[in-house]
Amino acid sequence: MANKETNNFKQALNELLAGKLTTDEPTYIEPAAEVVKEEPKAEAKADNDTYQKAIDVVAEIEKTLDQEETIITKGVVIEGNIRTTSKLTIMGEVTGNVVSSADLIIKGKVGGSLEGNNIVLSQCEVKDTVTAMNELNISAMSVVNGDIKSGSIVSNGTVFGNITANKVVLSEESKTVGDVSCKTIRISEGASLKGKLETID
């Protein structure tokens, strides 16, 4: 279609130059239609996908920034108590009590009691009571010298104290010296329990 219009334009122009086309009356010659390039849909979609990925990355970064976390590194000793509303990881030593409304990860030493939402004890030592509102996980080579209260407990470490929870799992390497009160309990072969076992409603 564009070639036909271009030929008509050239023919009219030649006639005008040759004097065959009079200009007494206004003559309108339409130029060849301009071809408009549309952006390929695939490229437009790729640009939209790239933009959306950028938005997702920013949102993920903002989410991470919102989740505050405090880390007490190895070699650091804090003399006294700690109270926080953010997630706390202790790799060093705290001589007093540690209380958090968030999660606690203990890889060092705590000289007082622990209280938090979810608590993970990893090759650490706690010299007083431990209270987890939700879950408590005690890994091998961890020692607790105090009573434990939690929603559920999985122990593969050593506990010198009484345990009270809805659900208790004593794994094969666990050692417990104290009474256990719970709704359900699972004791793996090899686990050691020295104390009374009581089921509660």
N, C-alpha and C positions, 0 to 999 in steps of 0.2 A: 504494500500500500504506500509505503514511504517512497519507493522508487518511482511509482506512477506520478505522485505529487511532485517529486523532484523533476521529472521529465517535463511535466506541464509547465513548471516554473521556468525551466531552461528554454522551452519552446517559445513561451510568451516573451521572455527576455530577448531572444534572438529576433523575433518578429518586431519588437519595439526598436531594436538597434537597426534593423533593416528597413525601417520605415513602413512596414506593413501594418503595424498596429497604431491606430490613431489615438491621440490623447485628448480629443475634443471633449469626450465624456470621461469622467473619472473611471479608471479601471483598477480593480482590486485584484491583485495577484497574491494568492495565499502561499506563503512559503511552505516548504516541506515540513510536515509535522515533526516536532521535536520529540525525540525518544527519551522518556524519563526512566532512569534506572531505579528499580526498586531494590531496597536492601534485601538480600537473600534471607529468607525466614530462618534458615539454619544458623546463620551468623547472628541474627537478632536473638535467637534462643540461647546461643552460646554466651552472648553478652549478658543476658538476663541471669543465666546460671552462674556466671562468674560474679556478678553483683550480689546475688543471693548468698553465694558461698562466703563472700566478704562480710556480709551482714551476720551470718551464722558464726563466723570466727570471732567477730567483735562481741557478739552476745555471749559466747563461751568464755571469753576473757573476762568480761564484766561479771559473769557468774562466779568465776574462780576468785576474782578480787573480793566479791561479797562474802565468800567463805573464809573468814579470818582464821588463821592458825598460828599458834605460838609454839616455837621449838626451843627447848633448853638443851643445848648441845653437850657432848661429852666434855668433861673437864670443868664444867660450870657447877658450882655449889651454891644453892640458895638456902640461906638460914632463915627459917620462918615459914609462914603459911602462904598458900596461893589460892586465890579465888578468881575465877574467870568465867566468862560466858562464851568463850570461843574454844575451838578444838585445841587440845594441848598435847604435845609430844615431849616426854621427858627422857632424855638420853644421859643427862648428868645426874645430879643428886639434889633432892629437896629434903630438908631436915624436919619440916613440919607437915601439916595437913594440906591436902590438895582437893579443892572442891570446884566442880565445873558443871554447868547445865548442858554442856556439849559432850563430845566424845574425848576419851583419854587413851593415849598410847604410852605405856611405861616400858622403857628399855634400860632404865638406870636404877636408882635407889630412892625410896620414899620412906622417911623416918616416922611419918604419921599415918593418918588414915586417908583413904581415897574415896571420892564420891563423884559419880559422873553418869552420863546417859548410857553409852556403850563403852566398855573398858577392855582393852587388850593389854595383857601382861606378857611381855616377851623377854625371856632370860633376864628377869629383874628380881628385886627384893623389896617387899612391902612389909613394914614392921608393925602394922596396925590393921584395923578393920577395912574391908572393901565393900562399898555399896554401889551397885550398878542398877539404874532404873530399868534398863532393858536387857542387855546381854553382857556376859563376862566370859572372856576367853583367856585361859591360863596356859601358856605354852610350857614345853619341857624346860627344865633348868630355871624355872621361876619359883620363888618361895614367898608364901604369904603367912605372916605370923599374927593372925587375927581372924575374927569371925567374918563370914561372907554372907551378903544378902543380895539377891539379884532375881530378875525375871527368869532367866535361864543361864546355866553355867556349863561350860565345857572345860574340864580340867585335864591337863596332861602334865601338871607340875606338882608341887608339894604344898599342902595346906595344913597348918597347925591351928585349927580353930573349927568352930561349928559352921555348917553350911545350911542356909535356908533359901529355897528357890522353888519355883513351879516345876521347872525341868532341870534335871542334873544328868550330865554325862561324865563318867569317870573313865578316861581313856587308859590304855594299857600301861603307860608309864607313870600314871598319877599315884600320889601317895597322900592319903588324907588321915589326919589324926584328930578326930572330933566327931560330933554327932551330925547326922544329915537329916533334915526335914524337907520333904518335897512331895509334889503330886505324882511325878513320874521320875524314874531313875533308870539309867542303863550303865552297867558296870562291865567294862571289857575285861577279857582274860589277861591277867598280869597286873591289874590294878590292885592297890592296897588300901583297905579301909579299916581303921581301928576306932570304933565308936558305935553308937546306936543309930539305927536306921528307922525313921518314922515317916509314914505317909500322911499327908494332910489333905483336907478337902479344898 
